[in-house]
Amino acid sequence: MPTMTMQSIADLTHVHREVVSMWRTRSVGTPHPFPPSLSADGLLFETEAVAAWLEATGRGNNPEAPLE
């Protein structure tokens, strides 16, 4: 299973890492919560889950991010 770090999500979506952290926090309890972390430190995520979340929410400054 391919994985991504918070920094790689930020790089892919053309935002600062802090923005990804904010997405995680603010999406709790919404219809599209940020994908759960795969690691104890909370910084590793499944690539397909992140792509699906980006597609569902339209977040980031790279509209093609879910496809990359």
All heavy atoms as TSV, in Angstrom:
chain	resi	resn	atom	element	x	y	z
A	1	MET	N	N	0.848	-1.173	0.000
A	1	MET	CA	C	0.000	0.000	0.000
A	1	MET	C	C	0.894	1.237	0.000
A	1	MET	O	O	1.668	1.441	0.924
A	1	MET	CB	C	-0.913	-0.049	1.229
A	1	MET	CG	C	-1.316	1.268	1.760
A	1	MET	SD	S	-2.334	1.293	3.254
A	1	MET	CE	C	-1.853	-0.091	4.196
A	2	PRO	N	N	0.789	2.079	-1.029
A	2	PRO	CA	C	1.563	3.320	-1.064
A	2	PRO	C	C	1.102	4.278	0.035
A	2	PRO	O	O	-0.088	4.348	0.349
A	2	PRO	CB	C	1.263	3.897	-2.443
A	2	PRO	CG	C	0.679	2.786	-3.236
A	2	PRO	CD	C	0.048	1.847	-2.251
A	3	THR	N	N	2.056	4.999	0.591
A	3	THR	CA	C	1.741	5.943	1.667
A	3	THR	C	C	2.326	7.325	1.369
A	3	THR	O	O	3.188	7.474	0.514
A	3	THR	CB	C	2.305	5.447	3.007
A	3	THR	OG1	O	3.722	5.292	2.888
A	3	THR	CG2	C	1.658	4.141	3.428
A	4	MET	N	N	1.826	8.303	2.102
A	4	MET	CA	C	2.266	9.689	1.972
A	4	MET	C	C	2.476	10.280	3.356
A	4	MET	O	O	1.739	9.940	4.283
A	4	MET	CB	C	1.201	10.541	1.269
A	4	MET	CG	C	0.805	10.093	-0.098
A	4	MET	SD	S	-0.431	11.205	-0.817
A	4	MET	CE	C	0.640	12.533	-1.359
A	5	THR	N	N	3.415	11.197	3.457
A	5	THR	CA	C	3.601	11.961	4.679
A	5	THR	C	C	2.796	13.253	4.561
A	5	THR	O	O	2.340	13.616	3.468
A	5	THR	CB	C	5.081	12.318	4.891
A	5	THR	OG1	O	5.494	13.185	3.822
A	5	THR	CG2	C	5.948	11.075	4.967
A	6	MET	N	N	2.662	13.962	5.662
A	6	MET	CA	C	1.962	15.248	5.609
A	6	MET	C	C	2.703	16.213	4.686
A	6	MET	O	O	2.074	16.974	3.952
A	6	MET	CB	C	1.789	15.820	7.005
A	6	MET	CG	C	0.775	15.004	7.789
A	6	MET	SD	S	0.217	15.714	9.324
A	6	MET	CE	C	-0.347	17.303	8.904
A	7	GLN	N	N	4.039	16.170	4.703
A	7	GLN	CA	C	4.806	17.061	3.828
A	7	GLN	C	C	4.589	16.710	2.363
A	7	GLN	O	O	4.464	17.597	1.521
A	7	GLN	CB	C	6.292	17.024	4.162
A	7	GLN	CG	C	7.109	18.027	3.339
A	7	GLN	CD	C	6.662	19.462	3.577
A	7	GLN	OE1	O	6.640	19.924	4.710
A	7	GLN	NE2	N	6.309	20.182	2.507
A	8	SER	N	N	4.523	15.425	2.032
A	8	SER	CA	C	4.302	15.056	0.638
A	8	SER	C	C	2.893	15.439	0.175
A	8	SER	O	O	2.699	15.805	-0.985
A	8	SER	CB	C	4.582	13.572	0.391
A	8	SER	OG	O	3.706	12.751	1.113
A	9	ILE	N	N	1.921	15.401	1.083
A	9	ILE	CA	C	0.569	15.872	0.754
A	9	ILE	C	C	0.610	17.374	0.476
A	9	ILE	O	O	0.030	17.860	-0.493
A	9	ILE	CB	C	-0.425	15.554	1.880
A	9	ILE	CG1	C	-0.573	14.042	2.048
A	9	ILE	CG2	C	-1.790	16.203	1.602
A	9	ILE	CD1	C	-1.300	13.619	3.311
A	10	ALA	N	N	1.329	18.107	1.317
A	10	ALA	CA	C	1.473	19.554	1.124
A	10	ALA	C	C	2.141	19.857	-0.212
A	10	ALA	O	O	1.684	20.735	-0.959
A	10	ALA	CB	C	2.266	20.156	2.275
A	11	ASP	N	N	3.213	19.145	-0.517
A	11	ASP	CA	C	3.910	19.357	-1.788
A	11	ASP	C	C	2.995	19.067	-2.971
A	11	ASP	O	O	2.961	19.831	-3.941
A	11	ASP	CB	C	5.160	18.482	-1.866
A	11	ASP	CG	C	6.224	18.858	-0.851
A	11	ASP	OD1	O	6.168	19.981	-0.296
A	11	ASP	OD2	O	7.105	18.014	-0.600
A	12	LEU	N	N	2.265	17.978	-2.913
A	12	LEU	CA	C	1.366	17.585	-3.987
A	12	LEU	C	C	0.262	18.611	-4.218
A	12	LEU	O	O	-0.107	18.908	-5.351
A	12	LEU	CB	C	0.740	16.223	-3.677
A	12	LEU	CG	C	-0.305	15.707	-4.648
A	12	LEU	CD1	C	0.324	15.407	-6.008
A	12	LEU	CD2	C	-0.981	14.470	-4.089
A	13	THR	N	N	-0.270	19.159	-3.143
A	13	THR	CA	C	-1.406	20.078	-3.253
A	13	THR	C	C	-0.984	21.542	-3.340
A	13	THR	O	O	-1.841	22.426	-3.411
A	13	THR	CB	C	-2.366	19.891	-2.061
A	13	THR	OG1	O	-1.653	20.104	-0.845
A	13	THR	CG2	C	-2.992	18.502	-2.081
A	14	HIS	N	N	0.330	21.788	-3.297
A	14	HIS	CA	C	0.890	23.141	-3.412
A	14	HIS	C	C	0.437	24.048	-2.268
A	14	HIS	O	O	0.050	25.195	-2.501
A	14	HIS	CB	C	0.551	23.778	-4.753
A	14	HIS	CG	C	1.032	22.987	-5.925
A	14	HIS	ND1	N	0.650	23.271	-7.202
A	14	HIS	CD2	C	1.859	21.907	-6.042
A	14	HIS	CE1	C	1.216	22.425	-8.045
A	14	HIS	NE2	N	1.951	21.579	-7.352
A	15	VAL	N	N	0.467	23.514	-1.062
A	15	VAL	CA	C	0.166	24.305	0.137
A	15	VAL	C	C	1.273	24.059	1.167
A	15	VAL	O	O	2.099	23.171	1.001
A	15	VAL	CB	C	-1.205	23.939	0.759
A	15	VAL	CG1	C	-2.338	24.182	-0.238
A	15	VAL	CG2	C	-1.234	22.504	1.255
A	16	HIS	N	N	1.282	24.861	2.229
A	16	HIS	CA	C	2.222	24.644	3.328
A	16	HIS	C	C	1.761	23.459	4.165
A	16	HIS	O	O	0.567	23.164	4.240
A	16	HIS	CB	C	2.302	25.885	4.220
A	16	HIS	CG	C	2.913	27.057	3.529
A	16	HIS	ND1	N	4.260	27.193	3.355
A	16	HIS	CD2	C	2.349	28.140	2.953
A	16	HIS	CE1	C	4.516	28.309	2.717
A	16	HIS	NE2	N	3.359	28.915	2.452
A	17	ARG	N	N	2.695	22.809	4.815
A	17	ARG	CA	C	2.386	21.653	5.656
A	17	ARG	C	C	1.380	22.004	6.745
A	17	ARG	O	O	0.530	21.207	7.113
A	17	ARG	CB	C	3.665	21.094	6.282
A	17	ARG	CG	C	3.403	19.781	7.000
A	17	ARG	CD	C	4.520	19.532	8.005
A	17	ARG	NE	N	4.212	18.469	8.903
A	17	ARG	CZ	C	3.324	18.520	9.895
A	17	ARG	NH1	N	2.610	19.588	10.105
A	17	ARG	NH2	N	3.129	17.492	10.698
A	18	GLU	N	N	1.448	23.219	7.247
A	18	GLU	CA	C	0.520	23.661	8.288
A	18	GLU	C	C	-0.926	23.637	7.797
A	18	GLU	O	O	-1.851	23.412	8.582
A	18	GLU	CB	C	0.878	25.075	8.774
A	18	GLU	CG	C	2.188	25.151	9.508
A	18	GLU	CD	C	3.421	25.225	8.599
A	18	GLU	OE1	O	3.275	25.338	7.351
A	18	GLU	OE2	O	4.538	25.137	9.126
A	19	VAL	N	N	-1.123	23.872	6.513
A	19	VAL	CA	C	-2.474	23.843	5.935
A	19	VAL	C	C	-3.025	22.418	5.984
A	19	VAL	O	O	-4.195	22.202	6.310
A	19	VAL	CB	C	-2.468	24.396	4.494
A	19	VAL	CG1	C	-3.823	24.205	3.827
A	19	VAL	CG2	C	-2.064	25.858	4.492
A	20	VAL	N	N	-2.178	21.432	5.690
A	20	VAL	CA	C	-2.612	20.035	5.756
A	20	VAL	C	C	-3.015	19.693	7.188
A	20	VAL	O	O	-4.034	19.044	7.419
A	20	VAL	CB	C	-1.513	19.080	5.240
A	20	VAL	CG1	C	-1.969	17.632	5.358
A	20	VAL	CG2	C	-1.147	19.413	3.805
A	21	SER	N	N	-2.244	20.157	8.141
A	21	SER	CA	C	-2.574	19.935	9.549
A	21	SER	C	C	-3.928	20.566	9.893
A	21	SER	O	O	-4.753	19.961	10.590
A	21	SER	CB	C	-1.478	20.527	10.432
A	21	SER	OG	O	-1.761	20.297	11.779
A	22	MET	N	N	-4.170	21.749	9.368
A	22	MET	CA	C	-5.453	22.425	9.602
A	22	MET	C	C	-6.598	21.632	8.968
A	22	MET	O	O	-7.670	21.504	9.553
A	22	MET	CB	C	-5.407	23.842	9.030
A	22	MET	CG	C	-6.682	24.633	9.232
A	22	MET	SD	S	-6.613	26.272	8.491
A	22	MET	CE	C	-6.441	25.855	6.767
A	23	TRP	N	N	-6.377	21.089	7.772
A	23	TRP	CA	C	-7.423	20.270	7.131
A	23	TRP	C	C	-7.792	19.099	8.023
A	23	TRP	O	O	-8.969	18.780	8.169
A	23	TRP	CB	C	-6.940	19.736	5.789
A	23	TRP	CG	C	-6.774	20.740	4.700
A	23	TRP	CD1	C	-7.300	21.997	4.633
A	23	TRP	CD2	C	-6.026	20.568	3.499
A	23	TRP	NE1	N	-6.922	22.607	3.480
A	23	TRP	CE2	C	-6.132	21.755	2.756
A	23	TRP	CE3	C	-5.262	19.524	2.984
A	23	TRP	CZ2	C	-5.516	21.918	1.523
A	23	TRP	CZ3	C	-4.650	19.688	1.756
A	23	TRP	CH2	C	-4.778	20.876	1.033
A	24	ARG	N	N	-6.785	18.458	8.599
A	24	ARG	CA	C	-7.039	17.309	9.484
A	24	ARG	C	C	-7.914	17.724	10.656
A	24	ARG	O	O	-8.890	17.050	10.993
A	24	ARG	CB	C	-5.723	16.757	10.030
A	24	ARG	CG	C	-4.914	16.011	9.037
A	24	ARG	CD	C	-3.660	15.463	9.666
A	24	ARG	NE	N	-4.000	14.409	10.617
A	24	ARG	CZ	C	-3.187	13.969	11.546
A	24	ARG	NH1	N	-1.980	14.486	11.680
A	24	ARG	NH2	N	-3.553	12.999	12.353
A	25	THR	N	N	-7.560	18.816	11.282
A	25	THR	CA	C	-8.271	19.281	12.475
A	25	THR	C	C	-9.693	19.732	12.147
A	25	THR	O	O	-10.642	19.346	12.826
A	25	THR	CB	C	-7.503	20.457	13.113
A	25	THR	OG1	O	-6.181	20.019	13.408
A	25	THR	CG2	C	-8.187	20.932	14.377
A	26	ARG	N	N	-9.828	20.539	11.127
A	26	ARG	CA	C	-11.135	21.126	10.808
A	26	ARG	C	C	-12.109	20.173	10.137
A	26	ARG	O	O	-13.304	20.445	10.091
A	26	ARG	CB	C	-10.938	22.369	9.945
A	26	ARG	CG	C	-10.272	23.483	10.723
A	26	ARG	CD	C	-10.272	24.746	9.958
A	26	ARG	NE	N	-9.671	25.822	10.746
A	26	ARG	CZ	C	-9.455	27.031	10.294
A	26	ARG	NH1	N	-9.795	27.341	9.058
A	26	ARG	NH2	N	-8.899	27.937	11.074
A	27	SER	N	N	-11.619	19.065	9.605
A	27	SER	CA	C	-12.527	18.144	8.921
A	27	SER	C	C	-13.114	17.078	9.846
A	27	SER	O	O	-13.992	16.322	9.438
A	27	SER	CB	C	-11.826	17.472	7.736
A	27	SER	OG	O	-10.830	16.575	8.183
A	28	VAL	N	N	-12.667	17.040	11.097
A	28	VAL	CA	C	-13.208	16.076	12.062
A	28	VAL	C	C	-14.706	16.345	12.229
A	28	VAL	O	O	-15.134	17.486	12.395
A	28	VAL	CB	C	-12.485	16.192	13.426
A	28	VAL	CG1	C	-13.177	15.347	14.476
A	28	VAL	CG2	C	-11.026	15.801	13.282
A	29	GLY	N	N	-15.503	15.306	12.143
A	29	GLY	CA	C	-16.945	15.447	12.331
A	29	GLY	C	C	-17.687	15.958	11.114
A	29	GLY	O	O	-18.880	16.224	11.182
A	30	THR	N	N	-17.005	16.079	9.976
A	30	THR	CA	C	-17.659	16.517	8.748
A	30	THR	C	C	-18.011	15.294	7.901
A	30	THR	O	O	-17.562	14.188	8.198
A	30	THR	CB	C	-16.741	17.452	7.930
A	30	THR	OG1	O	-15.635	16.688	7.428
A	30	THR	CG2	C	-16.245	18.627	8.761
A	31	PRO	N	N	-18.787	15.494	6.842
A	31	PRO	CA	C	-19.100	14.357	5.967
A	31	PRO	C	C	-17.852	13.751	5.310
A	31	PRO	O	O	-17.874	12.610	4.874
A	31	PRO	CB	C	-20.027	14.958	4.902
A	31	PRO	CG	C	-20.620	16.153	5.556
A	31	PRO	CD	C	-19.556	16.685	6.485
A	32	HIS	N	N	-16.764	14.525	5.227
A	32	HIS	CA	C	-15.524	14.043	4.607
A	32	HIS	C	C	-14.343	14.297	5.545
A	32	HIS	O	O	-13.532	15.186	5.298
A	32	HIS	CB	C	-15.276	14.742	3.261
A	32	HIS	CG	C	-16.340	14.501	2.261
A	32	HIS	ND1	N	-16.511	13.293	1.627
A	32	HIS	CD2	C	-17.320	15.307	1.792
A	32	HIS	CE1	C	-17.542	13.377	0.804
A	32	HIS	NE2	N	-18.051	14.587	0.897
A	33	PRO	N	N	-14.228	13.508	6.617
A	33	PRO	CA	C	-13.075	13.699	7.517
A	33	PRO	C	C	-11.778	13.297	6.814
A	33	PRO	O	O	-11.776	12.465	5.913
A	33	PRO	CB	C	-13.374	12.765	8.684
A	33	PRO	CG	C	-14.300	11.745	8.137
A	33	PRO	CD	C	-15.079	12.423	7.046
A	34	PHE	N	N	-10.689	13.930	7.228
A	34	PHE	CA	C	-9.379	13.610	6.667
A	34	PHE	C	C	-9.083	12.139	6.930
A	34	PHE	O	O	-9.467	11.603	7.971
A	34	PHE	CB	C	-8.313	14.491	7.329
A	34	PHE	CG	C	-7.041	14.576	6.549
A	34	PHE	CD1	C	-6.920	15.456	5.495
A	34	PHE	CD2	C	-5.960	13.777	6.877
A	34	PHE	CE1	C	-5.743	15.540	4.765
A	34	PHE	CE2	C	-4.782	13.853	6.163
A	34	PHE	CZ	C	-4.667	14.737	5.104
A	35	PRO	N	N	-8.421	11.460	6.014
A	35	PRO	CA	C	-8.125	10.035	6.213
A	35	PRO	C	C	-7.357	9.781	7.509
A	35	PRO	O	O	-6.536	10.605	7.922
A	35	PRO	CB	C	-7.254	9.680	5.001
A	35	PRO	CG	C	-7.605	10.696	3.971
A	35	PRO	CD	C	-7.912	11.952	4.730
A	36	PRO	N	N	-7.597	8.661	8.148
A	36	PRO	CA	C	-6.893	8.349	9.392
A	36	PRO	C	C	-5.416	8.066	9.135
A	36	PRO	O	O	-5.032	7.593	8.063
A	36	PRO	CB	C	-7.604	7.095	9.904
A	36	PRO	CG	C	-8.193	6.477	8.677
A	36	PRO	CD	C	-8.518	7.611	7.748
A	37	SER	N	N	-4.620	8.355	10.128
A	37	SER	CA	C	-3.187	8.101	10.034
A	37	SER	C	C	-2.905	6.611	10.156
A	37	SER	O	O	-3.607	5.887	10.859
A	37	SER	CB	C	-2.459	8.860	11.136
A	37	SER	OG	O	-1.095	8.520	11.131
A	38	LEU	N	N	-1.854	6.173	9.503
A	38	LEU	CA	C	-1.429	4.779	9.573
A	38	LEU	C	C	-0.297	4.581	10.571
A	38	LEU	O	O	0.133	3.457	10.800
A	38	LEU	CB	C	-0.949	4.306	8.194
A	38	LEU	CG	C	-1.972	4.379	7.063
A	38	LEU	CD1	C	-1.300	4.012	5.743
A	38	LEU	CD2	C	-3.144	3.472	7.349
A	39	SER	N	N	0.193	5.675	11.164
A	39	SER	CA	C	1.345	5.582	12.054
A	39	SER	C	C	1.034	6.164	13.424
A	39	SER	O	O	0.129	6.980	13.580
A	39	SER	CB	C	2.545	6.315	11.450
A	39	SER	OG	O	2.260	7.693	11.304
A	40	ALA	N	N	1.798	5.731	14.402
A	40	ALA	CA	C	1.596	6.200	15.777
A	40	ALA	C	C	1.842	7.701	15.909
A	40	ALA	O	O	1.204	8.362	16.722
A	40	ALA	CB	C	2.512	5.430	16.721
A	41	ASP	N	N	2.743	8.243	15.095
A	41	ASP	CA	C	3.030	9.675	15.192
A	41	ASP	C	C	2.017	10.530	14.430
A	41	ASP	O	O	2.048	11.747	14.490
A	41	ASP	CB	C	4.450	9.992	14.731
A	41	ASP	CG	C	4.695	9.667	13.257
A	41	ASP	OD1	O	3.749	9.313	12.531
A	41	ASP	OD2	O	5.866	9.771	12.845
A	42	GLY	N	N	1.101	9.874	13.714
A	42	GLY	CA	C	0.034	10.600	13.023
A	42	GLY	C	C	0.449	11.289	11.750
A	42	GLY	O	O	-0.242	12.189	11.278
A	43	LEU	N	N	1.569	10.872	11.163
A	43	LEU	CA	C	2.092	11.595	10.008
A	43	LEU	C	C	2.157	10.790	8.718
A	43	LEU	O	O	2.684	11.266	7.722
A	43	LEU	CB	C	3.489	12.126	10.334
A	43	LEU	CG	C	3.578	13.041	11.556
A	43	LEU	CD1	C	5.018	13.425	11.820
A	43	LEU	CD2	C	2.709	14.268	11.383
A	44	LEU	N	N	1.599	9.589	8.700
A	44	LEU	CA	C	1.669	8.740	7.518
A	44	LEU	C	C	0.258	8.334	7.109
A	44	LEU	O	O	-0.532	7.878	7.945
A	44	LEU	CB	C	2.508	7.496	7.824
A	44	LEU	CG	C	2.921	6.630	6.651
A	44	LEU	CD1	C	3.847	7.401	5.713
A	44	LEU	CD2	C	3.636	5.392	7.163
A	45	PHE	N	N	-0.059	8.477	5.809
A	45	PHE	CA	C	-1.417	8.261	5.329
A	45	PHE	C	C	-1.419	7.419	4.063
A	45	PHE	O	O	-0.479	7.469	3.272
A	45	PHE	CB	C	-2.090	9.609	5.034
A	45	PHE	CG	C	-2.088	10.515	6.221
A	45	PHE	CD1	C	-1.016	11.365	6.455
A	45	PHE	CD2	C	-3.126	10.481	7.131
A	45	PHE	CE1	C	-0.998	12.182	7.569
A	45	PHE	CE2	C	-3.114	11.287	8.247
A	45	PHE	CZ	C	-2.040	12.142	8.468
A	46	GLU	N	N	-2.495	6.675	3.858
A	46	GLU	CA	C	-2.646	5.870	2.652
A	46	GLU	C	C	-2.896	6.797	1.463
A	46	GLU	O	O	-3.800	7.634	1.480
A	46	GLU	CB	C	-3.813	4.896	2.814
A	46	GLU	CG	C	-4.000	3.993	1.631
A	46	GLU	CD	C	-5.186	3.069	1.779
A	46	GLU	OE1	O	-5.829	3.047	2.847
A	46	GLU	OE2	O	-5.473	2.373	0.807
A	47	THR	N	N	-2.122	6.619	0.416
A	47	THR	CA	C	-2.186	7.492	-0.758
A	47	THR	C	C	-3.578	7.505	-1.389
A	47	THR	O	O	-4.107	8.571	-1.711
A	47	THR	CB	C	-1.133	7.068	-1.794
A	47	THR	OG1	O	0.157	7.167	-1.181
A	47	THR	CG2	C	-1.175	7.934	-3.029
A	48	GLU	N	N	-4.184	6.350	-1.572
A	48	GLU	CA	C	-5.511	6.290	-2.204
A	48	GLU	C	C	-6.570	7.010	-1.378
A	48	GLU	O	O	-7.454	7.663	-1.926
A	48	GLU	CB	C	-5.921	4.847	-2.454
A	48	GLU	CG	C	-5.139	4.197	-3.572
A	48	GLU	CD	C	-5.613	2.775	-3.857
A	48	GLU	OE1	O	-6.775	2.449	-3.558
A	48	GLU	OE2	O	-4.795	2.005	-4.376
A	49	ALA	N	N	-6.483	6.899	-0.064
A	49	ALA	CA	C	-7.443	7.575	0.808
A	49	ALA	C	C	-7.279	9.089	0.727
A	49	ALA	O	O	-8.265	9.833	0.701
A	49	ALA	CB	C	-7.281	7.103	2.251
A	50	VAL	N	N	-6.037	9.547	0.665
A	50	VAL	CA	C	-5.785	10.986	0.532
A	50	VAL	C	C	-6.299	11.488	-0.816
A	50	VAL	O	O	-6.957	12.530	-0.888
A	50	VAL	CB	C	-4.286	11.307	0.705
A	50	VAL	CG1	C	-3.995	12.757	0.357
A	50	VAL	CG2	C	-3.831	10.989	2.118
A	51	ALA	N	N	-6.039	10.741	-1.878
A	51	ALA	CA	C	-6.515	11.140	-3.211
A	51	ALA	C	C	-8.038	11.225	-3.237
A	51	ALA	O	O	-8.603	12.184	-3.789
A	51	ALA	CB	C	-6.019	10.160	-4.263
A	52	ALA	N	N	-8.711	10.263	-2.634
A	52	ALA	CA	C	-10.180	10.276	-2.591
A	52	ALA	C	C	-10.679	11.473	-1.792
A	52	ALA	O	O	-11.659	12.129	-2.178
A	52	ALA	CB	C	-10.703	8.978	-1.982
A	53	TRP	N	N	-10.000	11.786	-0.680
A	53	TRP	CA	C	-10.393	12.930	0.143
A	53	TRP	C	C	-10.205	14.234	-0.625
A	53	TRP	O	O	-11.071	15.103	-0.609
A	53	TRP	CB	C	-9.584	12.948	1.446
A	53	TRP	CG	C	-10.007	14.024	2.378
A	53	TRP	CD1	C	-11.037	13.977	3.275
A	53	TRP	CD2	C	-9.439	15.328	2.506
A	53	TRP	NE1	N	-11.132	15.174	3.949
A	53	TRP	CE2	C	-10.160	16.013	3.499
A	53	TRP	CE3	C	-8.386	15.978	1.879
A	53	TRP	CZ2	C	-9.859	17.318	3.879
A	53	TRP	CZ3	C	-8.094	17.279	2.258
A	53	TRP	CH2	C	-8.826	17.931	3.249
A	54	LEU	N	N	-9.077	14.367	-1.320
A	54	LEU	CA	C	-8.827	15.579	-2.107
A	54	LEU	C	C	-9.873	15.740	-3.204
A	54	LEU	O	O	-10.364	16.840	-3.450
A	54	LEU	CB	C	-7.423	15.538	-2.713
A	54	LEU	CG	C	-6.274	15.685	-1.728
A	54	LEU	CD1	C	-4.952	15.368	-2.411
A	54	LEU	CD2	C	-6.259	17.075	-1.115
A	55	GLU	N	N	-10.220	14.642	-3.845
A	55	GLU	CA	C	-11.230	14.698	-4.904
A	55	GLU	C	C	-12.595	15.087	-4.331
A	55	GLU	O	O	-13.315	15.901	-4.906
A	55	GLU	CB	C	-11.320	13.362	-5.622
A	55	GLU	CG	C	-12.190	13.414	-6.844
A	55	GLU	CD	C	-12.067	12.159	-7.695
A	55	GLU	OE1	O	-11.422	11.188	-7.280
A	55	GLU	OE2	O	-12.656	12.180	-8.791
A	56	ALA	N	N	-12.954	14.525	-3.185
A	56	ALA	CA	C	-14.258	14.802	-2.571
A	56	ALA	C	C	-14.367	16.230	-2.051
A	56	ALA	O	O	-15.444	16.819	-2.083
A	56	ALA	CB	C	-14.516	13.812	-1.432
A	57	THR	N	N	-13.248	16.781	-1.573
A	57	THR	CA	C	-13.299	18.101	-0.942
A	57	THR	C	C	-12.816	19.242	-1.819
A	57	THR	O	O	-13.116	20.398	-1.541
A	57	THR	CB	C	-12.458	18.113	0.349
A	57	THR	OG1	O	-11.090	17.875	0.018
A	57	THR	CG2	C	-12.968	17.091	1.350
A	58	GLY	N	N	-12.046	18.914	-2.851
A	58	GLY	CA	C	-11.520	19.967	-3.724
A	58	GLY	C	C	-10.458	20.825	-3.056
A	58	GLY	O	O	-10.189	21.941	-3.497
A	59	ARG	N	N	-9.824	20.329	-2.015
A	59	ARG	CA	C	-8.811	21.099	-1.283
A	59	ARG	C	C	-7.513	21.210	-2.071
A	59	ARG	O	O	-7.214	20.386	-2.914
A	59	ARG	CB	C	-8.507	20.452	0.071
A	59	ARG	CG	C	-9.691	20.336	0.967
A	59	ARG	CD	C	-10.056	21.673	1.528
A	59	ARG	NE	N	-11.156	21.491	2.460
A	59	ARG	CZ	C	-11.703	22.463	3.123
A	59	ARG	NH1	N	-11.279	23.685	2.974
A	59	ARG	NH2	N	-12.710	22.221	3.936
A	60	GLY	N	N	-6.748	22.240	-1.739
A	60	GLY	CA	C	-5.428	22.433	-2.319
A	60	GLY	C	C	-5.430	23.344	-3.520
A	60	GLY	O	O	-6.479	23.785	-3.984
A	61	ASN	N	N	-4.233	23.648	-3.992
A	61	ASN	CA	C	-4.046	24.541	-5.121
A	61	ASN	C	C	-3.599	23.812	-6.379
A	61	ASN	O	O	-3.073	24.411	-7.291
A	61	ASN	CB	C	-3.000	25.606	-4.764
A	61	ASN	CG	C	-3.468	26.489	-3.624
A	61	ASN	OD1	O	-4.644	26.854	-3.564
A	61	ASN	ND2	N	-2.581	26.823	-2.726
A	62	ASN	N	N	-3.817	22.503	-6.394
A	62	ASN	CA	C	-3.452	21.688	-7.550
A	62	ASN	C	C	-4.647	20.810	-7.884
A	62	ASN	O	O	-4.818	19.746	-7.324
A	62	ASN	CB	C	-2.218	20.830	-7.229
A	62	ASN	CG	C	-1.814	19.946	-8.384
A	62	ASN	OD1	O	-2.362	20.008	-9.470
A	62	ASN	ND2	N	-0.836	19.082	-8.136
A	63	PRO	N	N	-5.505	21.264	-8.823
A	63	PRO	CA	C	-6.711	20.495	-9.129
A	63	PRO	C	C	-6.441	19.080	-9.639
A	63	PRO	O	O	-7.309	18.222	-9.580
A	63	PRO	CB	C	-7.421	21.328	-10.191
A	63	PRO	CG	C	-6.530	22.445	-10.545
A	63	PRO	CD	C	-5.381	22.474	-9.599
A	64	GLU	N	N	-5.224	18.821	-10.104
A	64	GLU	CA	C	-4.904	17.492	-10.608
A	64	GLU	C	C	-4.260	16.604	-9.548
A	64	GLU	O	O	-3.898	15.457	-9.824
A	64	GLU	CB	C	-4.001	17.610	-11.820
A	64	GLU	CG	C	-4.723	18.334	-12.953
A	64	GLU	CD	C	-4.035	18.200	-14.281
A	64	GLU	OE1	O	-3.211	17.298	-14.437
A	64	GLU	OE2	O	-4.348	19.005	-15.160
A	65	ALA	N	N	-4.171	17.072	-8.317
A	65	ALA	CA	C	-3.526	16.305	-7.234
A	65	ALA	C	C	-4.118	14.908	-7.070
A	65	ALA	O	O	-3.354	13.956	-6.921
A	65	ALA	CB	C	-3.594	17.078	-5.923
A	66	PRO	N	N	-5.450	14.721	-7.082
A	66	PRO	CA	C	-5.972	13.364	-6.905
A	66	PRO	C	C	-5.547	12.401	-8.011
A	66	PRO	O	O	-5.535	11.189	-7.810
A	66	PRO	CB	C	-7.492	13.553	-6.917
A	66	PRO	CG	C	-7.707	14.969	-6.560
A	66	PRO	CD	C	-6.515	15.714	-7.110
A	67	LEU	N	N	-5.185	12.933	-9.152
A	67	LEU	CA	C	-4.800	12.092	-10.284
A	67	LEU	C	C	-3.313	11.739	-10.278
A	67	LEU	O	O	-2.894	10.810	-10.946
A	67	LEU	CB	C	-5.132	12.790	-11.596
A	67	LEU	CG	C	-6.596	13.220	-11.769
A	67	LEU	CD1	C	-6.762	14.032	-13.046
A	67	LEU	CD2	C	-7.499	12.012	-11.778
A	68	GLU	N	N	-2.528	12.539	-9.562
A	68	GLU	CA	C	-1.073	12.344	-9.564
A	68	GLU	C	C	-0.696	11.269	-8.633
A	68	GLU	O	O	-0.406	10.699	-7.961
A	68	GLU	CB	C	-0.357	13.650	-9.222
A	68	GLU	CG	C	-0.562	14.675	-10.307
A	68	GLU	CD	C	0.148	15.991	-10.010
A	68	GLU	OE1	O	1.007	16.043	-9.130
A	68	GLU	OE2	O	-0.181	16.966	-10.671
